[in-house]
Amino acid sequence: MDSSIVKRVLPWVVAIALFMEQLDSTIVNTAVPSMAAGLGVTPLSLRAVVACYTLSLAVSIPISGWLADRFGTRQVFASAIALFTLSSLLCGVSLNLPMLVAARVLQGVGAAMMMPVGRLTIIRTFPKAELLQALNFVVIPALIGPLLGPTVGGLIVHWLTWRDIFFVNVPVGTVALFMIWRYLPDYRAQTQPPFDLVGFVLFGSGMALLSWVMEIFGEHEFEPVTIGLMLLLALSLLLAYGRHARQRPFPLLRFDLFRLRTFGIAVGGGFVTRLGIGGLPFLMPLLYQLGLGLPAWESGLMMMPTAAAAMTMKAISVPILQAFGFRRVLTVNTALIGVVILMFAQVNAATPLWIPILLSLALGFFNSLQFSSMNSMAYADIEPADSSMASTVASSLQQLSLSFGLATGSLITAWYLGGLPQSDQTAVIGALHHAFITLGVLTILSSATFWGLRATDGQSVSHAVAGGD
């Protein structure tokens, strides 16, 4: 097969898969009332439909690298798309809540295989000199999927039915399957280590429980003592895995990769940065709906500039990194994101609409550069033999960081909102402004995580000309 054709098509295949996965993580939220009415249950009982998808993602991601090494990237990626598509169909035809929950669990398992295996295929196909451009393309769905999810879900439910939210994946998944079998390269490890079953149980259960704690953090129906005990158990399981991994020659996840400076700073710094950025999808709709009084559909449209700007950045991020290098870009760009978040604290009911639109454009612009830079630098010094493990470790921590980011944003917002009545718009806007200020300051401070980079780090993927020390 012509390698030039593969390089043109492969990023599209992976991007489509990642877009479906990211979109489905949020699209269901706006359909909960309609789904509850259609299934004859209370909206609160549908929390399991949202949570089980996230939990199955957290549990299944760690085994994706081992499966790809054992059975090959093409077979695993195609199986993931097929499972995701079939389970989407099952979600759409579900007759009751248990059937829907079971289908969502299967959907999460399929999605868990798509993200790391798709990224692994990109890393193995493109030389490092071309990796930045390829990953830059693939990262866009991860940025716009969560933003478009509530809007797309709201429009589908308004014009069609809640079942169509899941049916839209079927034709997309079918096309993706055809493209996979035709164009996706098949990589697998020359030697296959044994599967670390004990490590999978320890790490998977710890990740699932920690993700669940982040989901329910701050809810009144759970006592603080109960939350604390579950958090302690989750951390104990993860610490037990860490001890187990040090004693095994072939652990499920190799955390010794963090000794590699570029990988450790990119993945670790990304985790810290998402604590501030990750709360925005929760906070911004509150500002638009409670603070500015916009209807839900218009609030959703206000998220569109962020997505448009994220796609625009794709065209210029490579020259920016070539000119300034990863260290300078990540340090300055992280601070700029924090400044933009701080500026949202100036938006109120009297603010002209073009100002938050302009801020949303800036946010999408800087976010796109941020995640393109972190994702590409993470693999700058990874050897081909370690690429599968690196992709799996990075994907696992990115999934966990999303839960932490949303939990951080919701807790900070709940702290400032307190018992304020929604009818008191002035007080609500003031509380939301304090939340934006807190997240903005957190994001600016997180730029310090990139100070450990050297000026020459990442040049293998950016060809940046080093400046400074």
C-alpha positions, 0 to 999 in steps of 0.5 A: 500500500502506498505510504503517502495514501496511508499518511493522508487517510490515517489521521482522518480515521483516528480523528473520526474515532476520537471525535465519536468517543469524545462526543459520546462522553457529553452528548447524553447529558442534555438528553437525560430528561427525554430518556427518563420520560421514554424509559419511564424512570426518574432522571436521577436514576439515569446517572448510572448511564452517564457514570458507567461510560466513564468508569468502563473507560477508566478500567479498559484503557490500561489493557489497550496497549497489551491487546494492540501488541498481542493482536495488532493495531488494525484488529484491535482498532477495528474491533473497538470501532465495531464494538462501539458502533454495535453498542451505540445501536443497542443503546438506541434500541434499549427497552429499559434502564438495565439494557441501556446501562449494559450497552453504555458499558460496552460502548465505554470499553470500545471507546477505551480501545480507540483512543490509545490504539489510534494514537499508537498507530499514528506514532508508529506510522509517522517519523518524528519529523512529521509527528507534530503535524499528524497529532496536531490534526488528531487532537482537534476532536478531543478539544471540540467533542466535549464542547459540541456534545451538549449542543448537538445532543440538545438539537437532536433531542429537540428535533428528533428523539433521544434514541437518535443520539446513539443512532448517529454513530452507526453510519459514521462507525461503518465508514470508519470500519471500511477505512480501517480495513483498507488503510490502517497499518498493522503493528504488533510487538515482536515479543509479547509479555504475559498479561499482568492480571493482578496489576489490572485488577489493582489499577483498574479497580483503583481507577474506577473507584477514583473516577466514581469518587470524582463524579459524586464529589460534593453531592449531598446524598453522600456523607463526607465520611463515605466519600473519604473512605472511598477515596482512601480505598481508591488511593490504597489500590493505586499505591498497591499497584505501584508497589506491585509494578516495581516487583514485576518485570512486565507490569501492566503500566510502566511508570518508569517512563516518567523518568524520561524528562519530556514524557514526564513533564508533558503528561504530568504537566498536562494533568496539572494544567487540566485542573484549571482548564477541565472545569470550564465545560462545567462553568461556562454554561452556568455563566451563559445561562444563569449569569447572562440569562441565555436559553440553553440552545443559545448557550450551546451556540456560544461554545462554537467559537471555541471549537472553530478557533481550535481548528484554526490553530491547527494551521499555525501551531507548527510554525509557532513551535518551530520558532519558539520551541516547546519550553517557551510555548508551553510556559507562556501559552499556559499562562495566557490560557489562565489570563483568558479565564480571568477575563471571563470574570469581567463578563456580566449581563451588561457586557456586549455579546461580542466580548465573550465570543472573542474570549471564547475564540482566544480560549479555543486558540490557546487550548488547541496549541496547548494540547497539540504541544503537550501531546506531541512532546510526550513522544519526542524521545520515546523509543518505538519499542516503548510507544505502545506503553507510552500511549497507554500510560498517557491515555490512562492519566488523561482520562483521570485528569478529565475527572479531576478537572470537572470535579475541581471546577464543580467544587469551586463553583459550588463553594462560591455559589453556596446557597445563593438563589438563582433568582438573585442574578447579581449574586450568582454572577459574582460567585461565578466570577470568583470561580473563574478567577480561582480557575484562572489563577490555578492555570497560571500557576500550573505553567510552572510545571513546564519550567523543567524543560530545556530549550532543545526538548522536543526538537525531534518533532518540531525542528525548533531552533533552540534559544536561551539556555 
